[in-house]
Amino acid sequence: MTRATWRTRVGFVLAAVGSAVGLGNIWRFPWLTAQNGGGAFLLLYLLVVVLVGVPGLLGEMVIGRRSGRNPVGAFGALCGDRWRPLGGLALFASVVVLSFYSVVGGWILRYTLASATGAYFSAPQEYFAAIDYGVGAAGFHALFLLATAAVVYVGVDRGIEVATTVMVPGIVLMLGGLAVWAGTLDGATGGYEFYLSLDLSYLRANFFDVLGAAAGQALFTLSVGAGAMLTYASYLGEDRSLAADGTLIAGLNTGIGVLAGLVIFPLLFSLGVDPGAGGPGALFISLAGAFADLPYSNLVGVAFFGVVLLAALSSSISIYEVLVSYLVDEHGASRGGATAAVGTLFLVTGSGAALSPSLFTLLADTIANLALTAGLLGFLLFDGWVLGRLALEEYELGAGRIATLAGRPWFVAIAVILPLFLAFTFVTGIGGVVGVTPTAGQAGAIAVAAVGGCIALFSRRSRA
């Protein structure tokens, strides 16, 4: 069976940006920013994207292009079947993420339709409480999942590439227009000050809390750790510069996230709404309720939630493709059969999250962050201590002079520095789950011991 490929570099970049640009940018980013000090969070988030996200993204793409396979098949093809379970982490993370992601996608679909009539304008909190979970939420989750499956079914070049080539520019244009409009509102200056000014005293007092939130957001929004970027890179040719493409993808994604903040915070401040109110429901309660006080409120609501819907769909497509690619590559399934099988799985898991608030919260707030962190940690240790020099060779294929010069520093970063950071983040996250908060020194010591043990294990198994 001939494996699919991207038609153009632009198609790949926009598909990858579409994978990264999603609810993480427009739903998750604003409320995390609001709850973690505004500019303090933005600063650490940008630093984590540059220092951790981009190198980690390249590490995942190296495995994908080198193998030309899905996450599970990639490790088996490169270094033998004993490494295939490492790819299972990516499949698990993909299932976790899309199981709750499609539920939120269903909410957004419902809000896009309800904006036309203003159904939520008079009582936004009551409206959200009536539709967030239950049979209706499961039904809209299924509709969102069906739209995702339709694009994936058509294929990589004719479905995913074509759809995201339209979606991503549409997201940028619509967000840009909304940002210009939001800047004209009275009180918008307060939103800019909150969002862009840095409160160093807040950052000093809450550094590790803000850092943990920024790291989780960076991994979530760059779509690393779940195998989506690995899968997309597996359809690439060797003449592409992974460093150039990865940096461009991360830059465009981050820019869109920052642009979303330039829409949401001026809008909230212009209407006197507390930016930290509502938490994960802020998009659907605080912001949606504010639309009623705006001129052309129905049109604004449809435009805004239409943008969010496109962003959510472009990301869900990439996660869905991870599992479809696995079934096609490893089990010889047809694309149609694989698409149907994966849809059935997510129909069940997503419906469970739509019917159970506790399950949704567990997946979205806890398991997803830990699974993405563990997945990327495994990818980078594999690059550094199993592939070794081959990972650096793959990185350098198609790379220009500047990217080639950055190759060795990148390799050192993914082999040692980033695993330590990810392990530290994982330890502090686990501590929050079990109700034990380790000090920075304790978490650091555990991270060093864990990474050292993993390096020894990976190195020994690679020689076996």
NORWOZI-V606962 format. One record per residue. N is the residue number from 1. SS is DSSP state (helix for helix, strand for strand, loop for the rest). BURIAL is + if it has 24 or more other C-alpha atoms within 12 Angstrom, else -. Layout:
n & ss & burial
N & SS & BURIAL
N & SS & BURIAL
This chain:
n & ss & burial
1 & loop & -
2 & loop & -
3 & loop & -
4 & loop & +
5 & loop & +
6 & loop & +
7 & loop & -
8 & loop & -
9 & helix & +
10 & helix & +
11 & helix & +
12 & helix & +
13 & helix & +
14 & helix & +
15 & helix & +
16 & helix & +
17 & helix & +
18 & helix & +
19 & helix & +
20 & helix & +
21 & loop & +
22 & loop & +
23 & helix & +
24 & helix & +
25 & helix & +
26 & helix & +
27 & helix & +
28 & helix & +
29 & helix & +
30 & helix & +
31 & helix & +
32 & helix & +
33 & helix & +
34 & helix & +
35 & helix & +
36 & loop & +
37 & loop & +
38 & loop & +
39 & helix & +
40 & helix & +
41 & helix & +
42 & helix & +
43 & helix & +
44 & helix & +
45 & helix & +
46 & helix & +
47 & helix & -
48 & helix & +
49 & helix & +
50 & helix & +
51 & helix & +
52 & helix & +
53 & helix & +
54 & helix & +
55 & helix & +
56 & helix & +
57 & helix & +
58 & helix & +
59 & helix & +
60 & helix & +
61 & helix & +
62 & helix & +
63 & helix & +
64 & helix & +
65 & helix & +
66 & helix & +
67 & helix & +
68 & loop & +
69 & loop & +
70 & loop & +
71 & helix & +
72 & helix & +
73 & helix & +
74 & helix & +
75 & helix & +
76 & helix & +
77 & helix & +
78 & helix & +
79 & helix & +
80 & loop & -
81 & helix & -
82 & helix & -
83 & helix & +
84 & helix & +
85 & helix & -
86 & helix & +
87 & helix & +
88 & helix & +
89 & helix & +
90 & helix & +
91 & helix & +
92 & helix & +
93 & helix & +
94 & helix & +
95 & helix & +
96 & helix & +
97 & helix & +
98 & helix & +
99 & helix & +
100 & helix & +
101 & helix & +
102 & helix & +
103 & helix & +
104 & helix & +
105 & helix & +
106 & helix & +
107 & helix & +
108 & helix & +
109 & helix & +
110 & helix & +
111 & helix & +
112 & helix & +
113 & helix & +
114 & helix & +
115 & helix & +
116 & loop & +
117 & loop & -
118 & loop & +
119 & loop & +
120 & loop & +
121 & loop & +
122 & loop & -
123 & loop & -
124 & helix & +
125 & helix & +
126 & helix & -
127 & helix & +
128 & helix & +
129 & helix & -
130 & helix & -
131 & helix & +
132 & loop & +
133 & loop & +
134 & loop & +
135 & helix & -
136 & helix & -
137 & helix & +
138 & helix & +
139 & helix & +
140 & helix & +
141 & helix & +
142 & helix & +
143 & helix & +
144 & helix & +
145 & helix & +
146 & helix & +
147 & helix & +
148 & helix & +
149 & helix & +
150 & helix & +
151 & helix & +
152 & helix & +
153 & helix & +
154 & helix & +
155 & loop & +
156 & helix & +
157 & helix & +
158 & helix & -
159 & helix & +
160 & helix & +
161 & helix & +
162 & helix & +
163 & helix & +
164 & helix & +
165 & helix & +
166 & helix & -
167 & helix & +
168 & helix & +
169 & helix & +
170 & helix & +
171 & helix & +
172 & helix & +
173 & helix & -
174 & helix & +
175 & helix & +
176 & helix & +
177 & helix & -
178 & helix & +
179 & helix & +
180 & helix & -
181 & helix & -
182 & helix & +
183 & loop & +
184 & loop & -
185 & loop & +
186 & loop & -
187 & loop & -
188 & helix & +
189 & helix & +
190 & helix & +
191 & helix & +
192 & helix & +
193 & helix & -
194 & helix & +
195 & helix & +
196 & helix & +
197 & loop & -
198 & loop & -
199 & loop & -
200 & helix & -
201 & helix & -
202 & helix & -
203 & helix & -
204 & helix & -
205 & helix & -
206 & loop & -
207 & helix & +
208 & helix & +
209 & helix & +
210 & helix & +
211 & helix & +
212 & helix & +
213 & helix & +
214 & helix & +
215 & helix & +
216 & helix & +
217 & helix & +
218 & helix & +
219 & helix & +
220 & helix & +
221 & helix & +
222 & helix & +
223 & loop & +
224 & loop & +
225 & loop & +
226 & loop & +
227 & loop & +
228 & helix & +
229 & helix & +
230 & helix & +
231 & helix & +
232 & helix & +
233 & helix & +
234 & loop & +
235 & loop & +
236 & loop & +
237 & loop & +
238 & loop & +
239 & loop & -
240 & loop & +
241 & loop & +
242 & helix & +
243 & helix & +
244 & helix & +
245 & helix & +
246 & helix & +
247 & helix & +
248 & helix & +
249 & helix & +
250 & helix & +
251 & helix & +
252 & helix & +
253 & helix & +
254 & helix & +
255 & helix & +
256 & helix & +
257 & helix & +
258 & helix & +
259 & helix & +
260 & helix & +
261 & helix & +
262 & helix & +
263 & helix & +
264 & helix & +
265 & helix & +
266 & helix & +
267 & helix & +
268 & helix & +
269 & helix & +
270 & helix & +
271 & loop & +
272 & loop & -
273 & loop & +
274 & loop & +
275 & loop & +
276 & loop & +
277 & loop & -
278 & loop & +
279 & helix & +
280 & helix & +
281 & helix & +
282 & loop & +
283 & helix & +
284 & helix & +
285 & helix & +
286 & helix & +
287 & helix & +
288 & helix & +
289 & helix & +
290 & helix & +
291 & helix & +
292 & helix & +
293 & helix & +
294 & loop & +
295 & loop & -
296 & loop & -
297 & helix & +
298 & helix & +
299 & helix & -
300 & helix & +
301 & helix & +
302 & helix & +
303 & helix & +
304 & helix & +
305 & helix & +
306 & helix & +
307 & helix & +
308 & helix & +
309 & helix & +
310 & helix & +
311 & helix & +
312 & helix & +
313 & helix & +
314 & helix & +
315 & helix & +
316 & helix & +
317 & helix & +
318 & helix & +
319 & helix & +
320 & helix & +
321 & helix & +
322 & helix & +
323 & helix & +
324 & helix & +
325 & helix & +
326 & helix & +
327 & helix & +
328 & helix & +
329 & helix & +
330 & helix & -
331 & helix & -
332 & loop & -
333 & loop & -
334 & loop & -
335 & helix & +
336 & helix & -
337 & helix & -
338 & helix & +
339 & helix & +
340 & helix & +
341 & helix & +
342 & helix & +
343 & helix & +
344 & helix & -
345 & helix & +
346 & helix & +
347 & helix & +
348 & helix & +
349 & helix & +
350 & helix & +
351 & helix & +
352 & helix & +
353 & helix & +
354 & helix & +
355 & helix & +
356 & loop & -
357 & helix & +
358 & helix & -
359 & helix & +
360 & helix & +
361 & helix & +
362 & helix & -
363 & helix & +
364 & helix & +
365 & helix & +
366 & helix & +
367 & helix & +
368 & helix & +
369 & helix & +
370 & helix & +
371 & helix & +
372 & helix & +
373 & helix & +
374 & helix & +
375 & helix & +
376 & helix & +
377 & helix & +
378 & helix & +
379 & helix & +
380 & helix & +
381 & helix & +
382 & helix & +
383 & helix & +
384 & helix & +
385 & helix & +
386 & helix & +
387 & helix & +
388 & loop & +
389 & helix & -
390 & helix & +
391 & helix & +
392 & helix & +
393 & helix & +
394 & helix & +
395 & helix & +
396 & helix & +
397 & loop & +
398 & loop & -
399 & loop & +
400 & loop & -
401 & helix & -
402 & helix & -
403 & helix & +
404 & helix & -
405 & helix & -
406 & loop & -
407 & helix & +
408 & helix & -
409 & helix & -
410 & helix & +
411 & helix & +
412 & helix & +
413 & helix & +
414 & helix & +
415 & helix & +
416 & helix & +
417 & helix & +
418 & helix & +
419 & helix & +
420 & helix & +
421 & helix & +
422 & helix & +
423 & helix & +
424 & helix & +
425 & helix & +
426 & helix & +
427 & helix & +
428 & helix & +
429 & helix & +
430 & helix & +
431 & helix & -
432 & helix & -
433 & helix & -
434 & helix & -
435 & loop & -
436 & loop & -
437 & loop & -
438 & loop & +
439 & loop & -
440 & helix & -
441 & helix & -
442 & helix & -
443 & helix & +
444 & helix & -
445 & helix & -
446 & helix & +
447 & helix & +
448 & helix & +
449 & helix & -
450 & helix & +
451 & helix & +
452 & helix & -
453 & helix & -
454 & helix & +
455 & helix & +
456 & helix & -
457 & helix & -
458 & helix & +
459 & helix & -
460 & helix & -
461 & helix & -
462 & helix & +
463 & helix & -
464 & loop & -
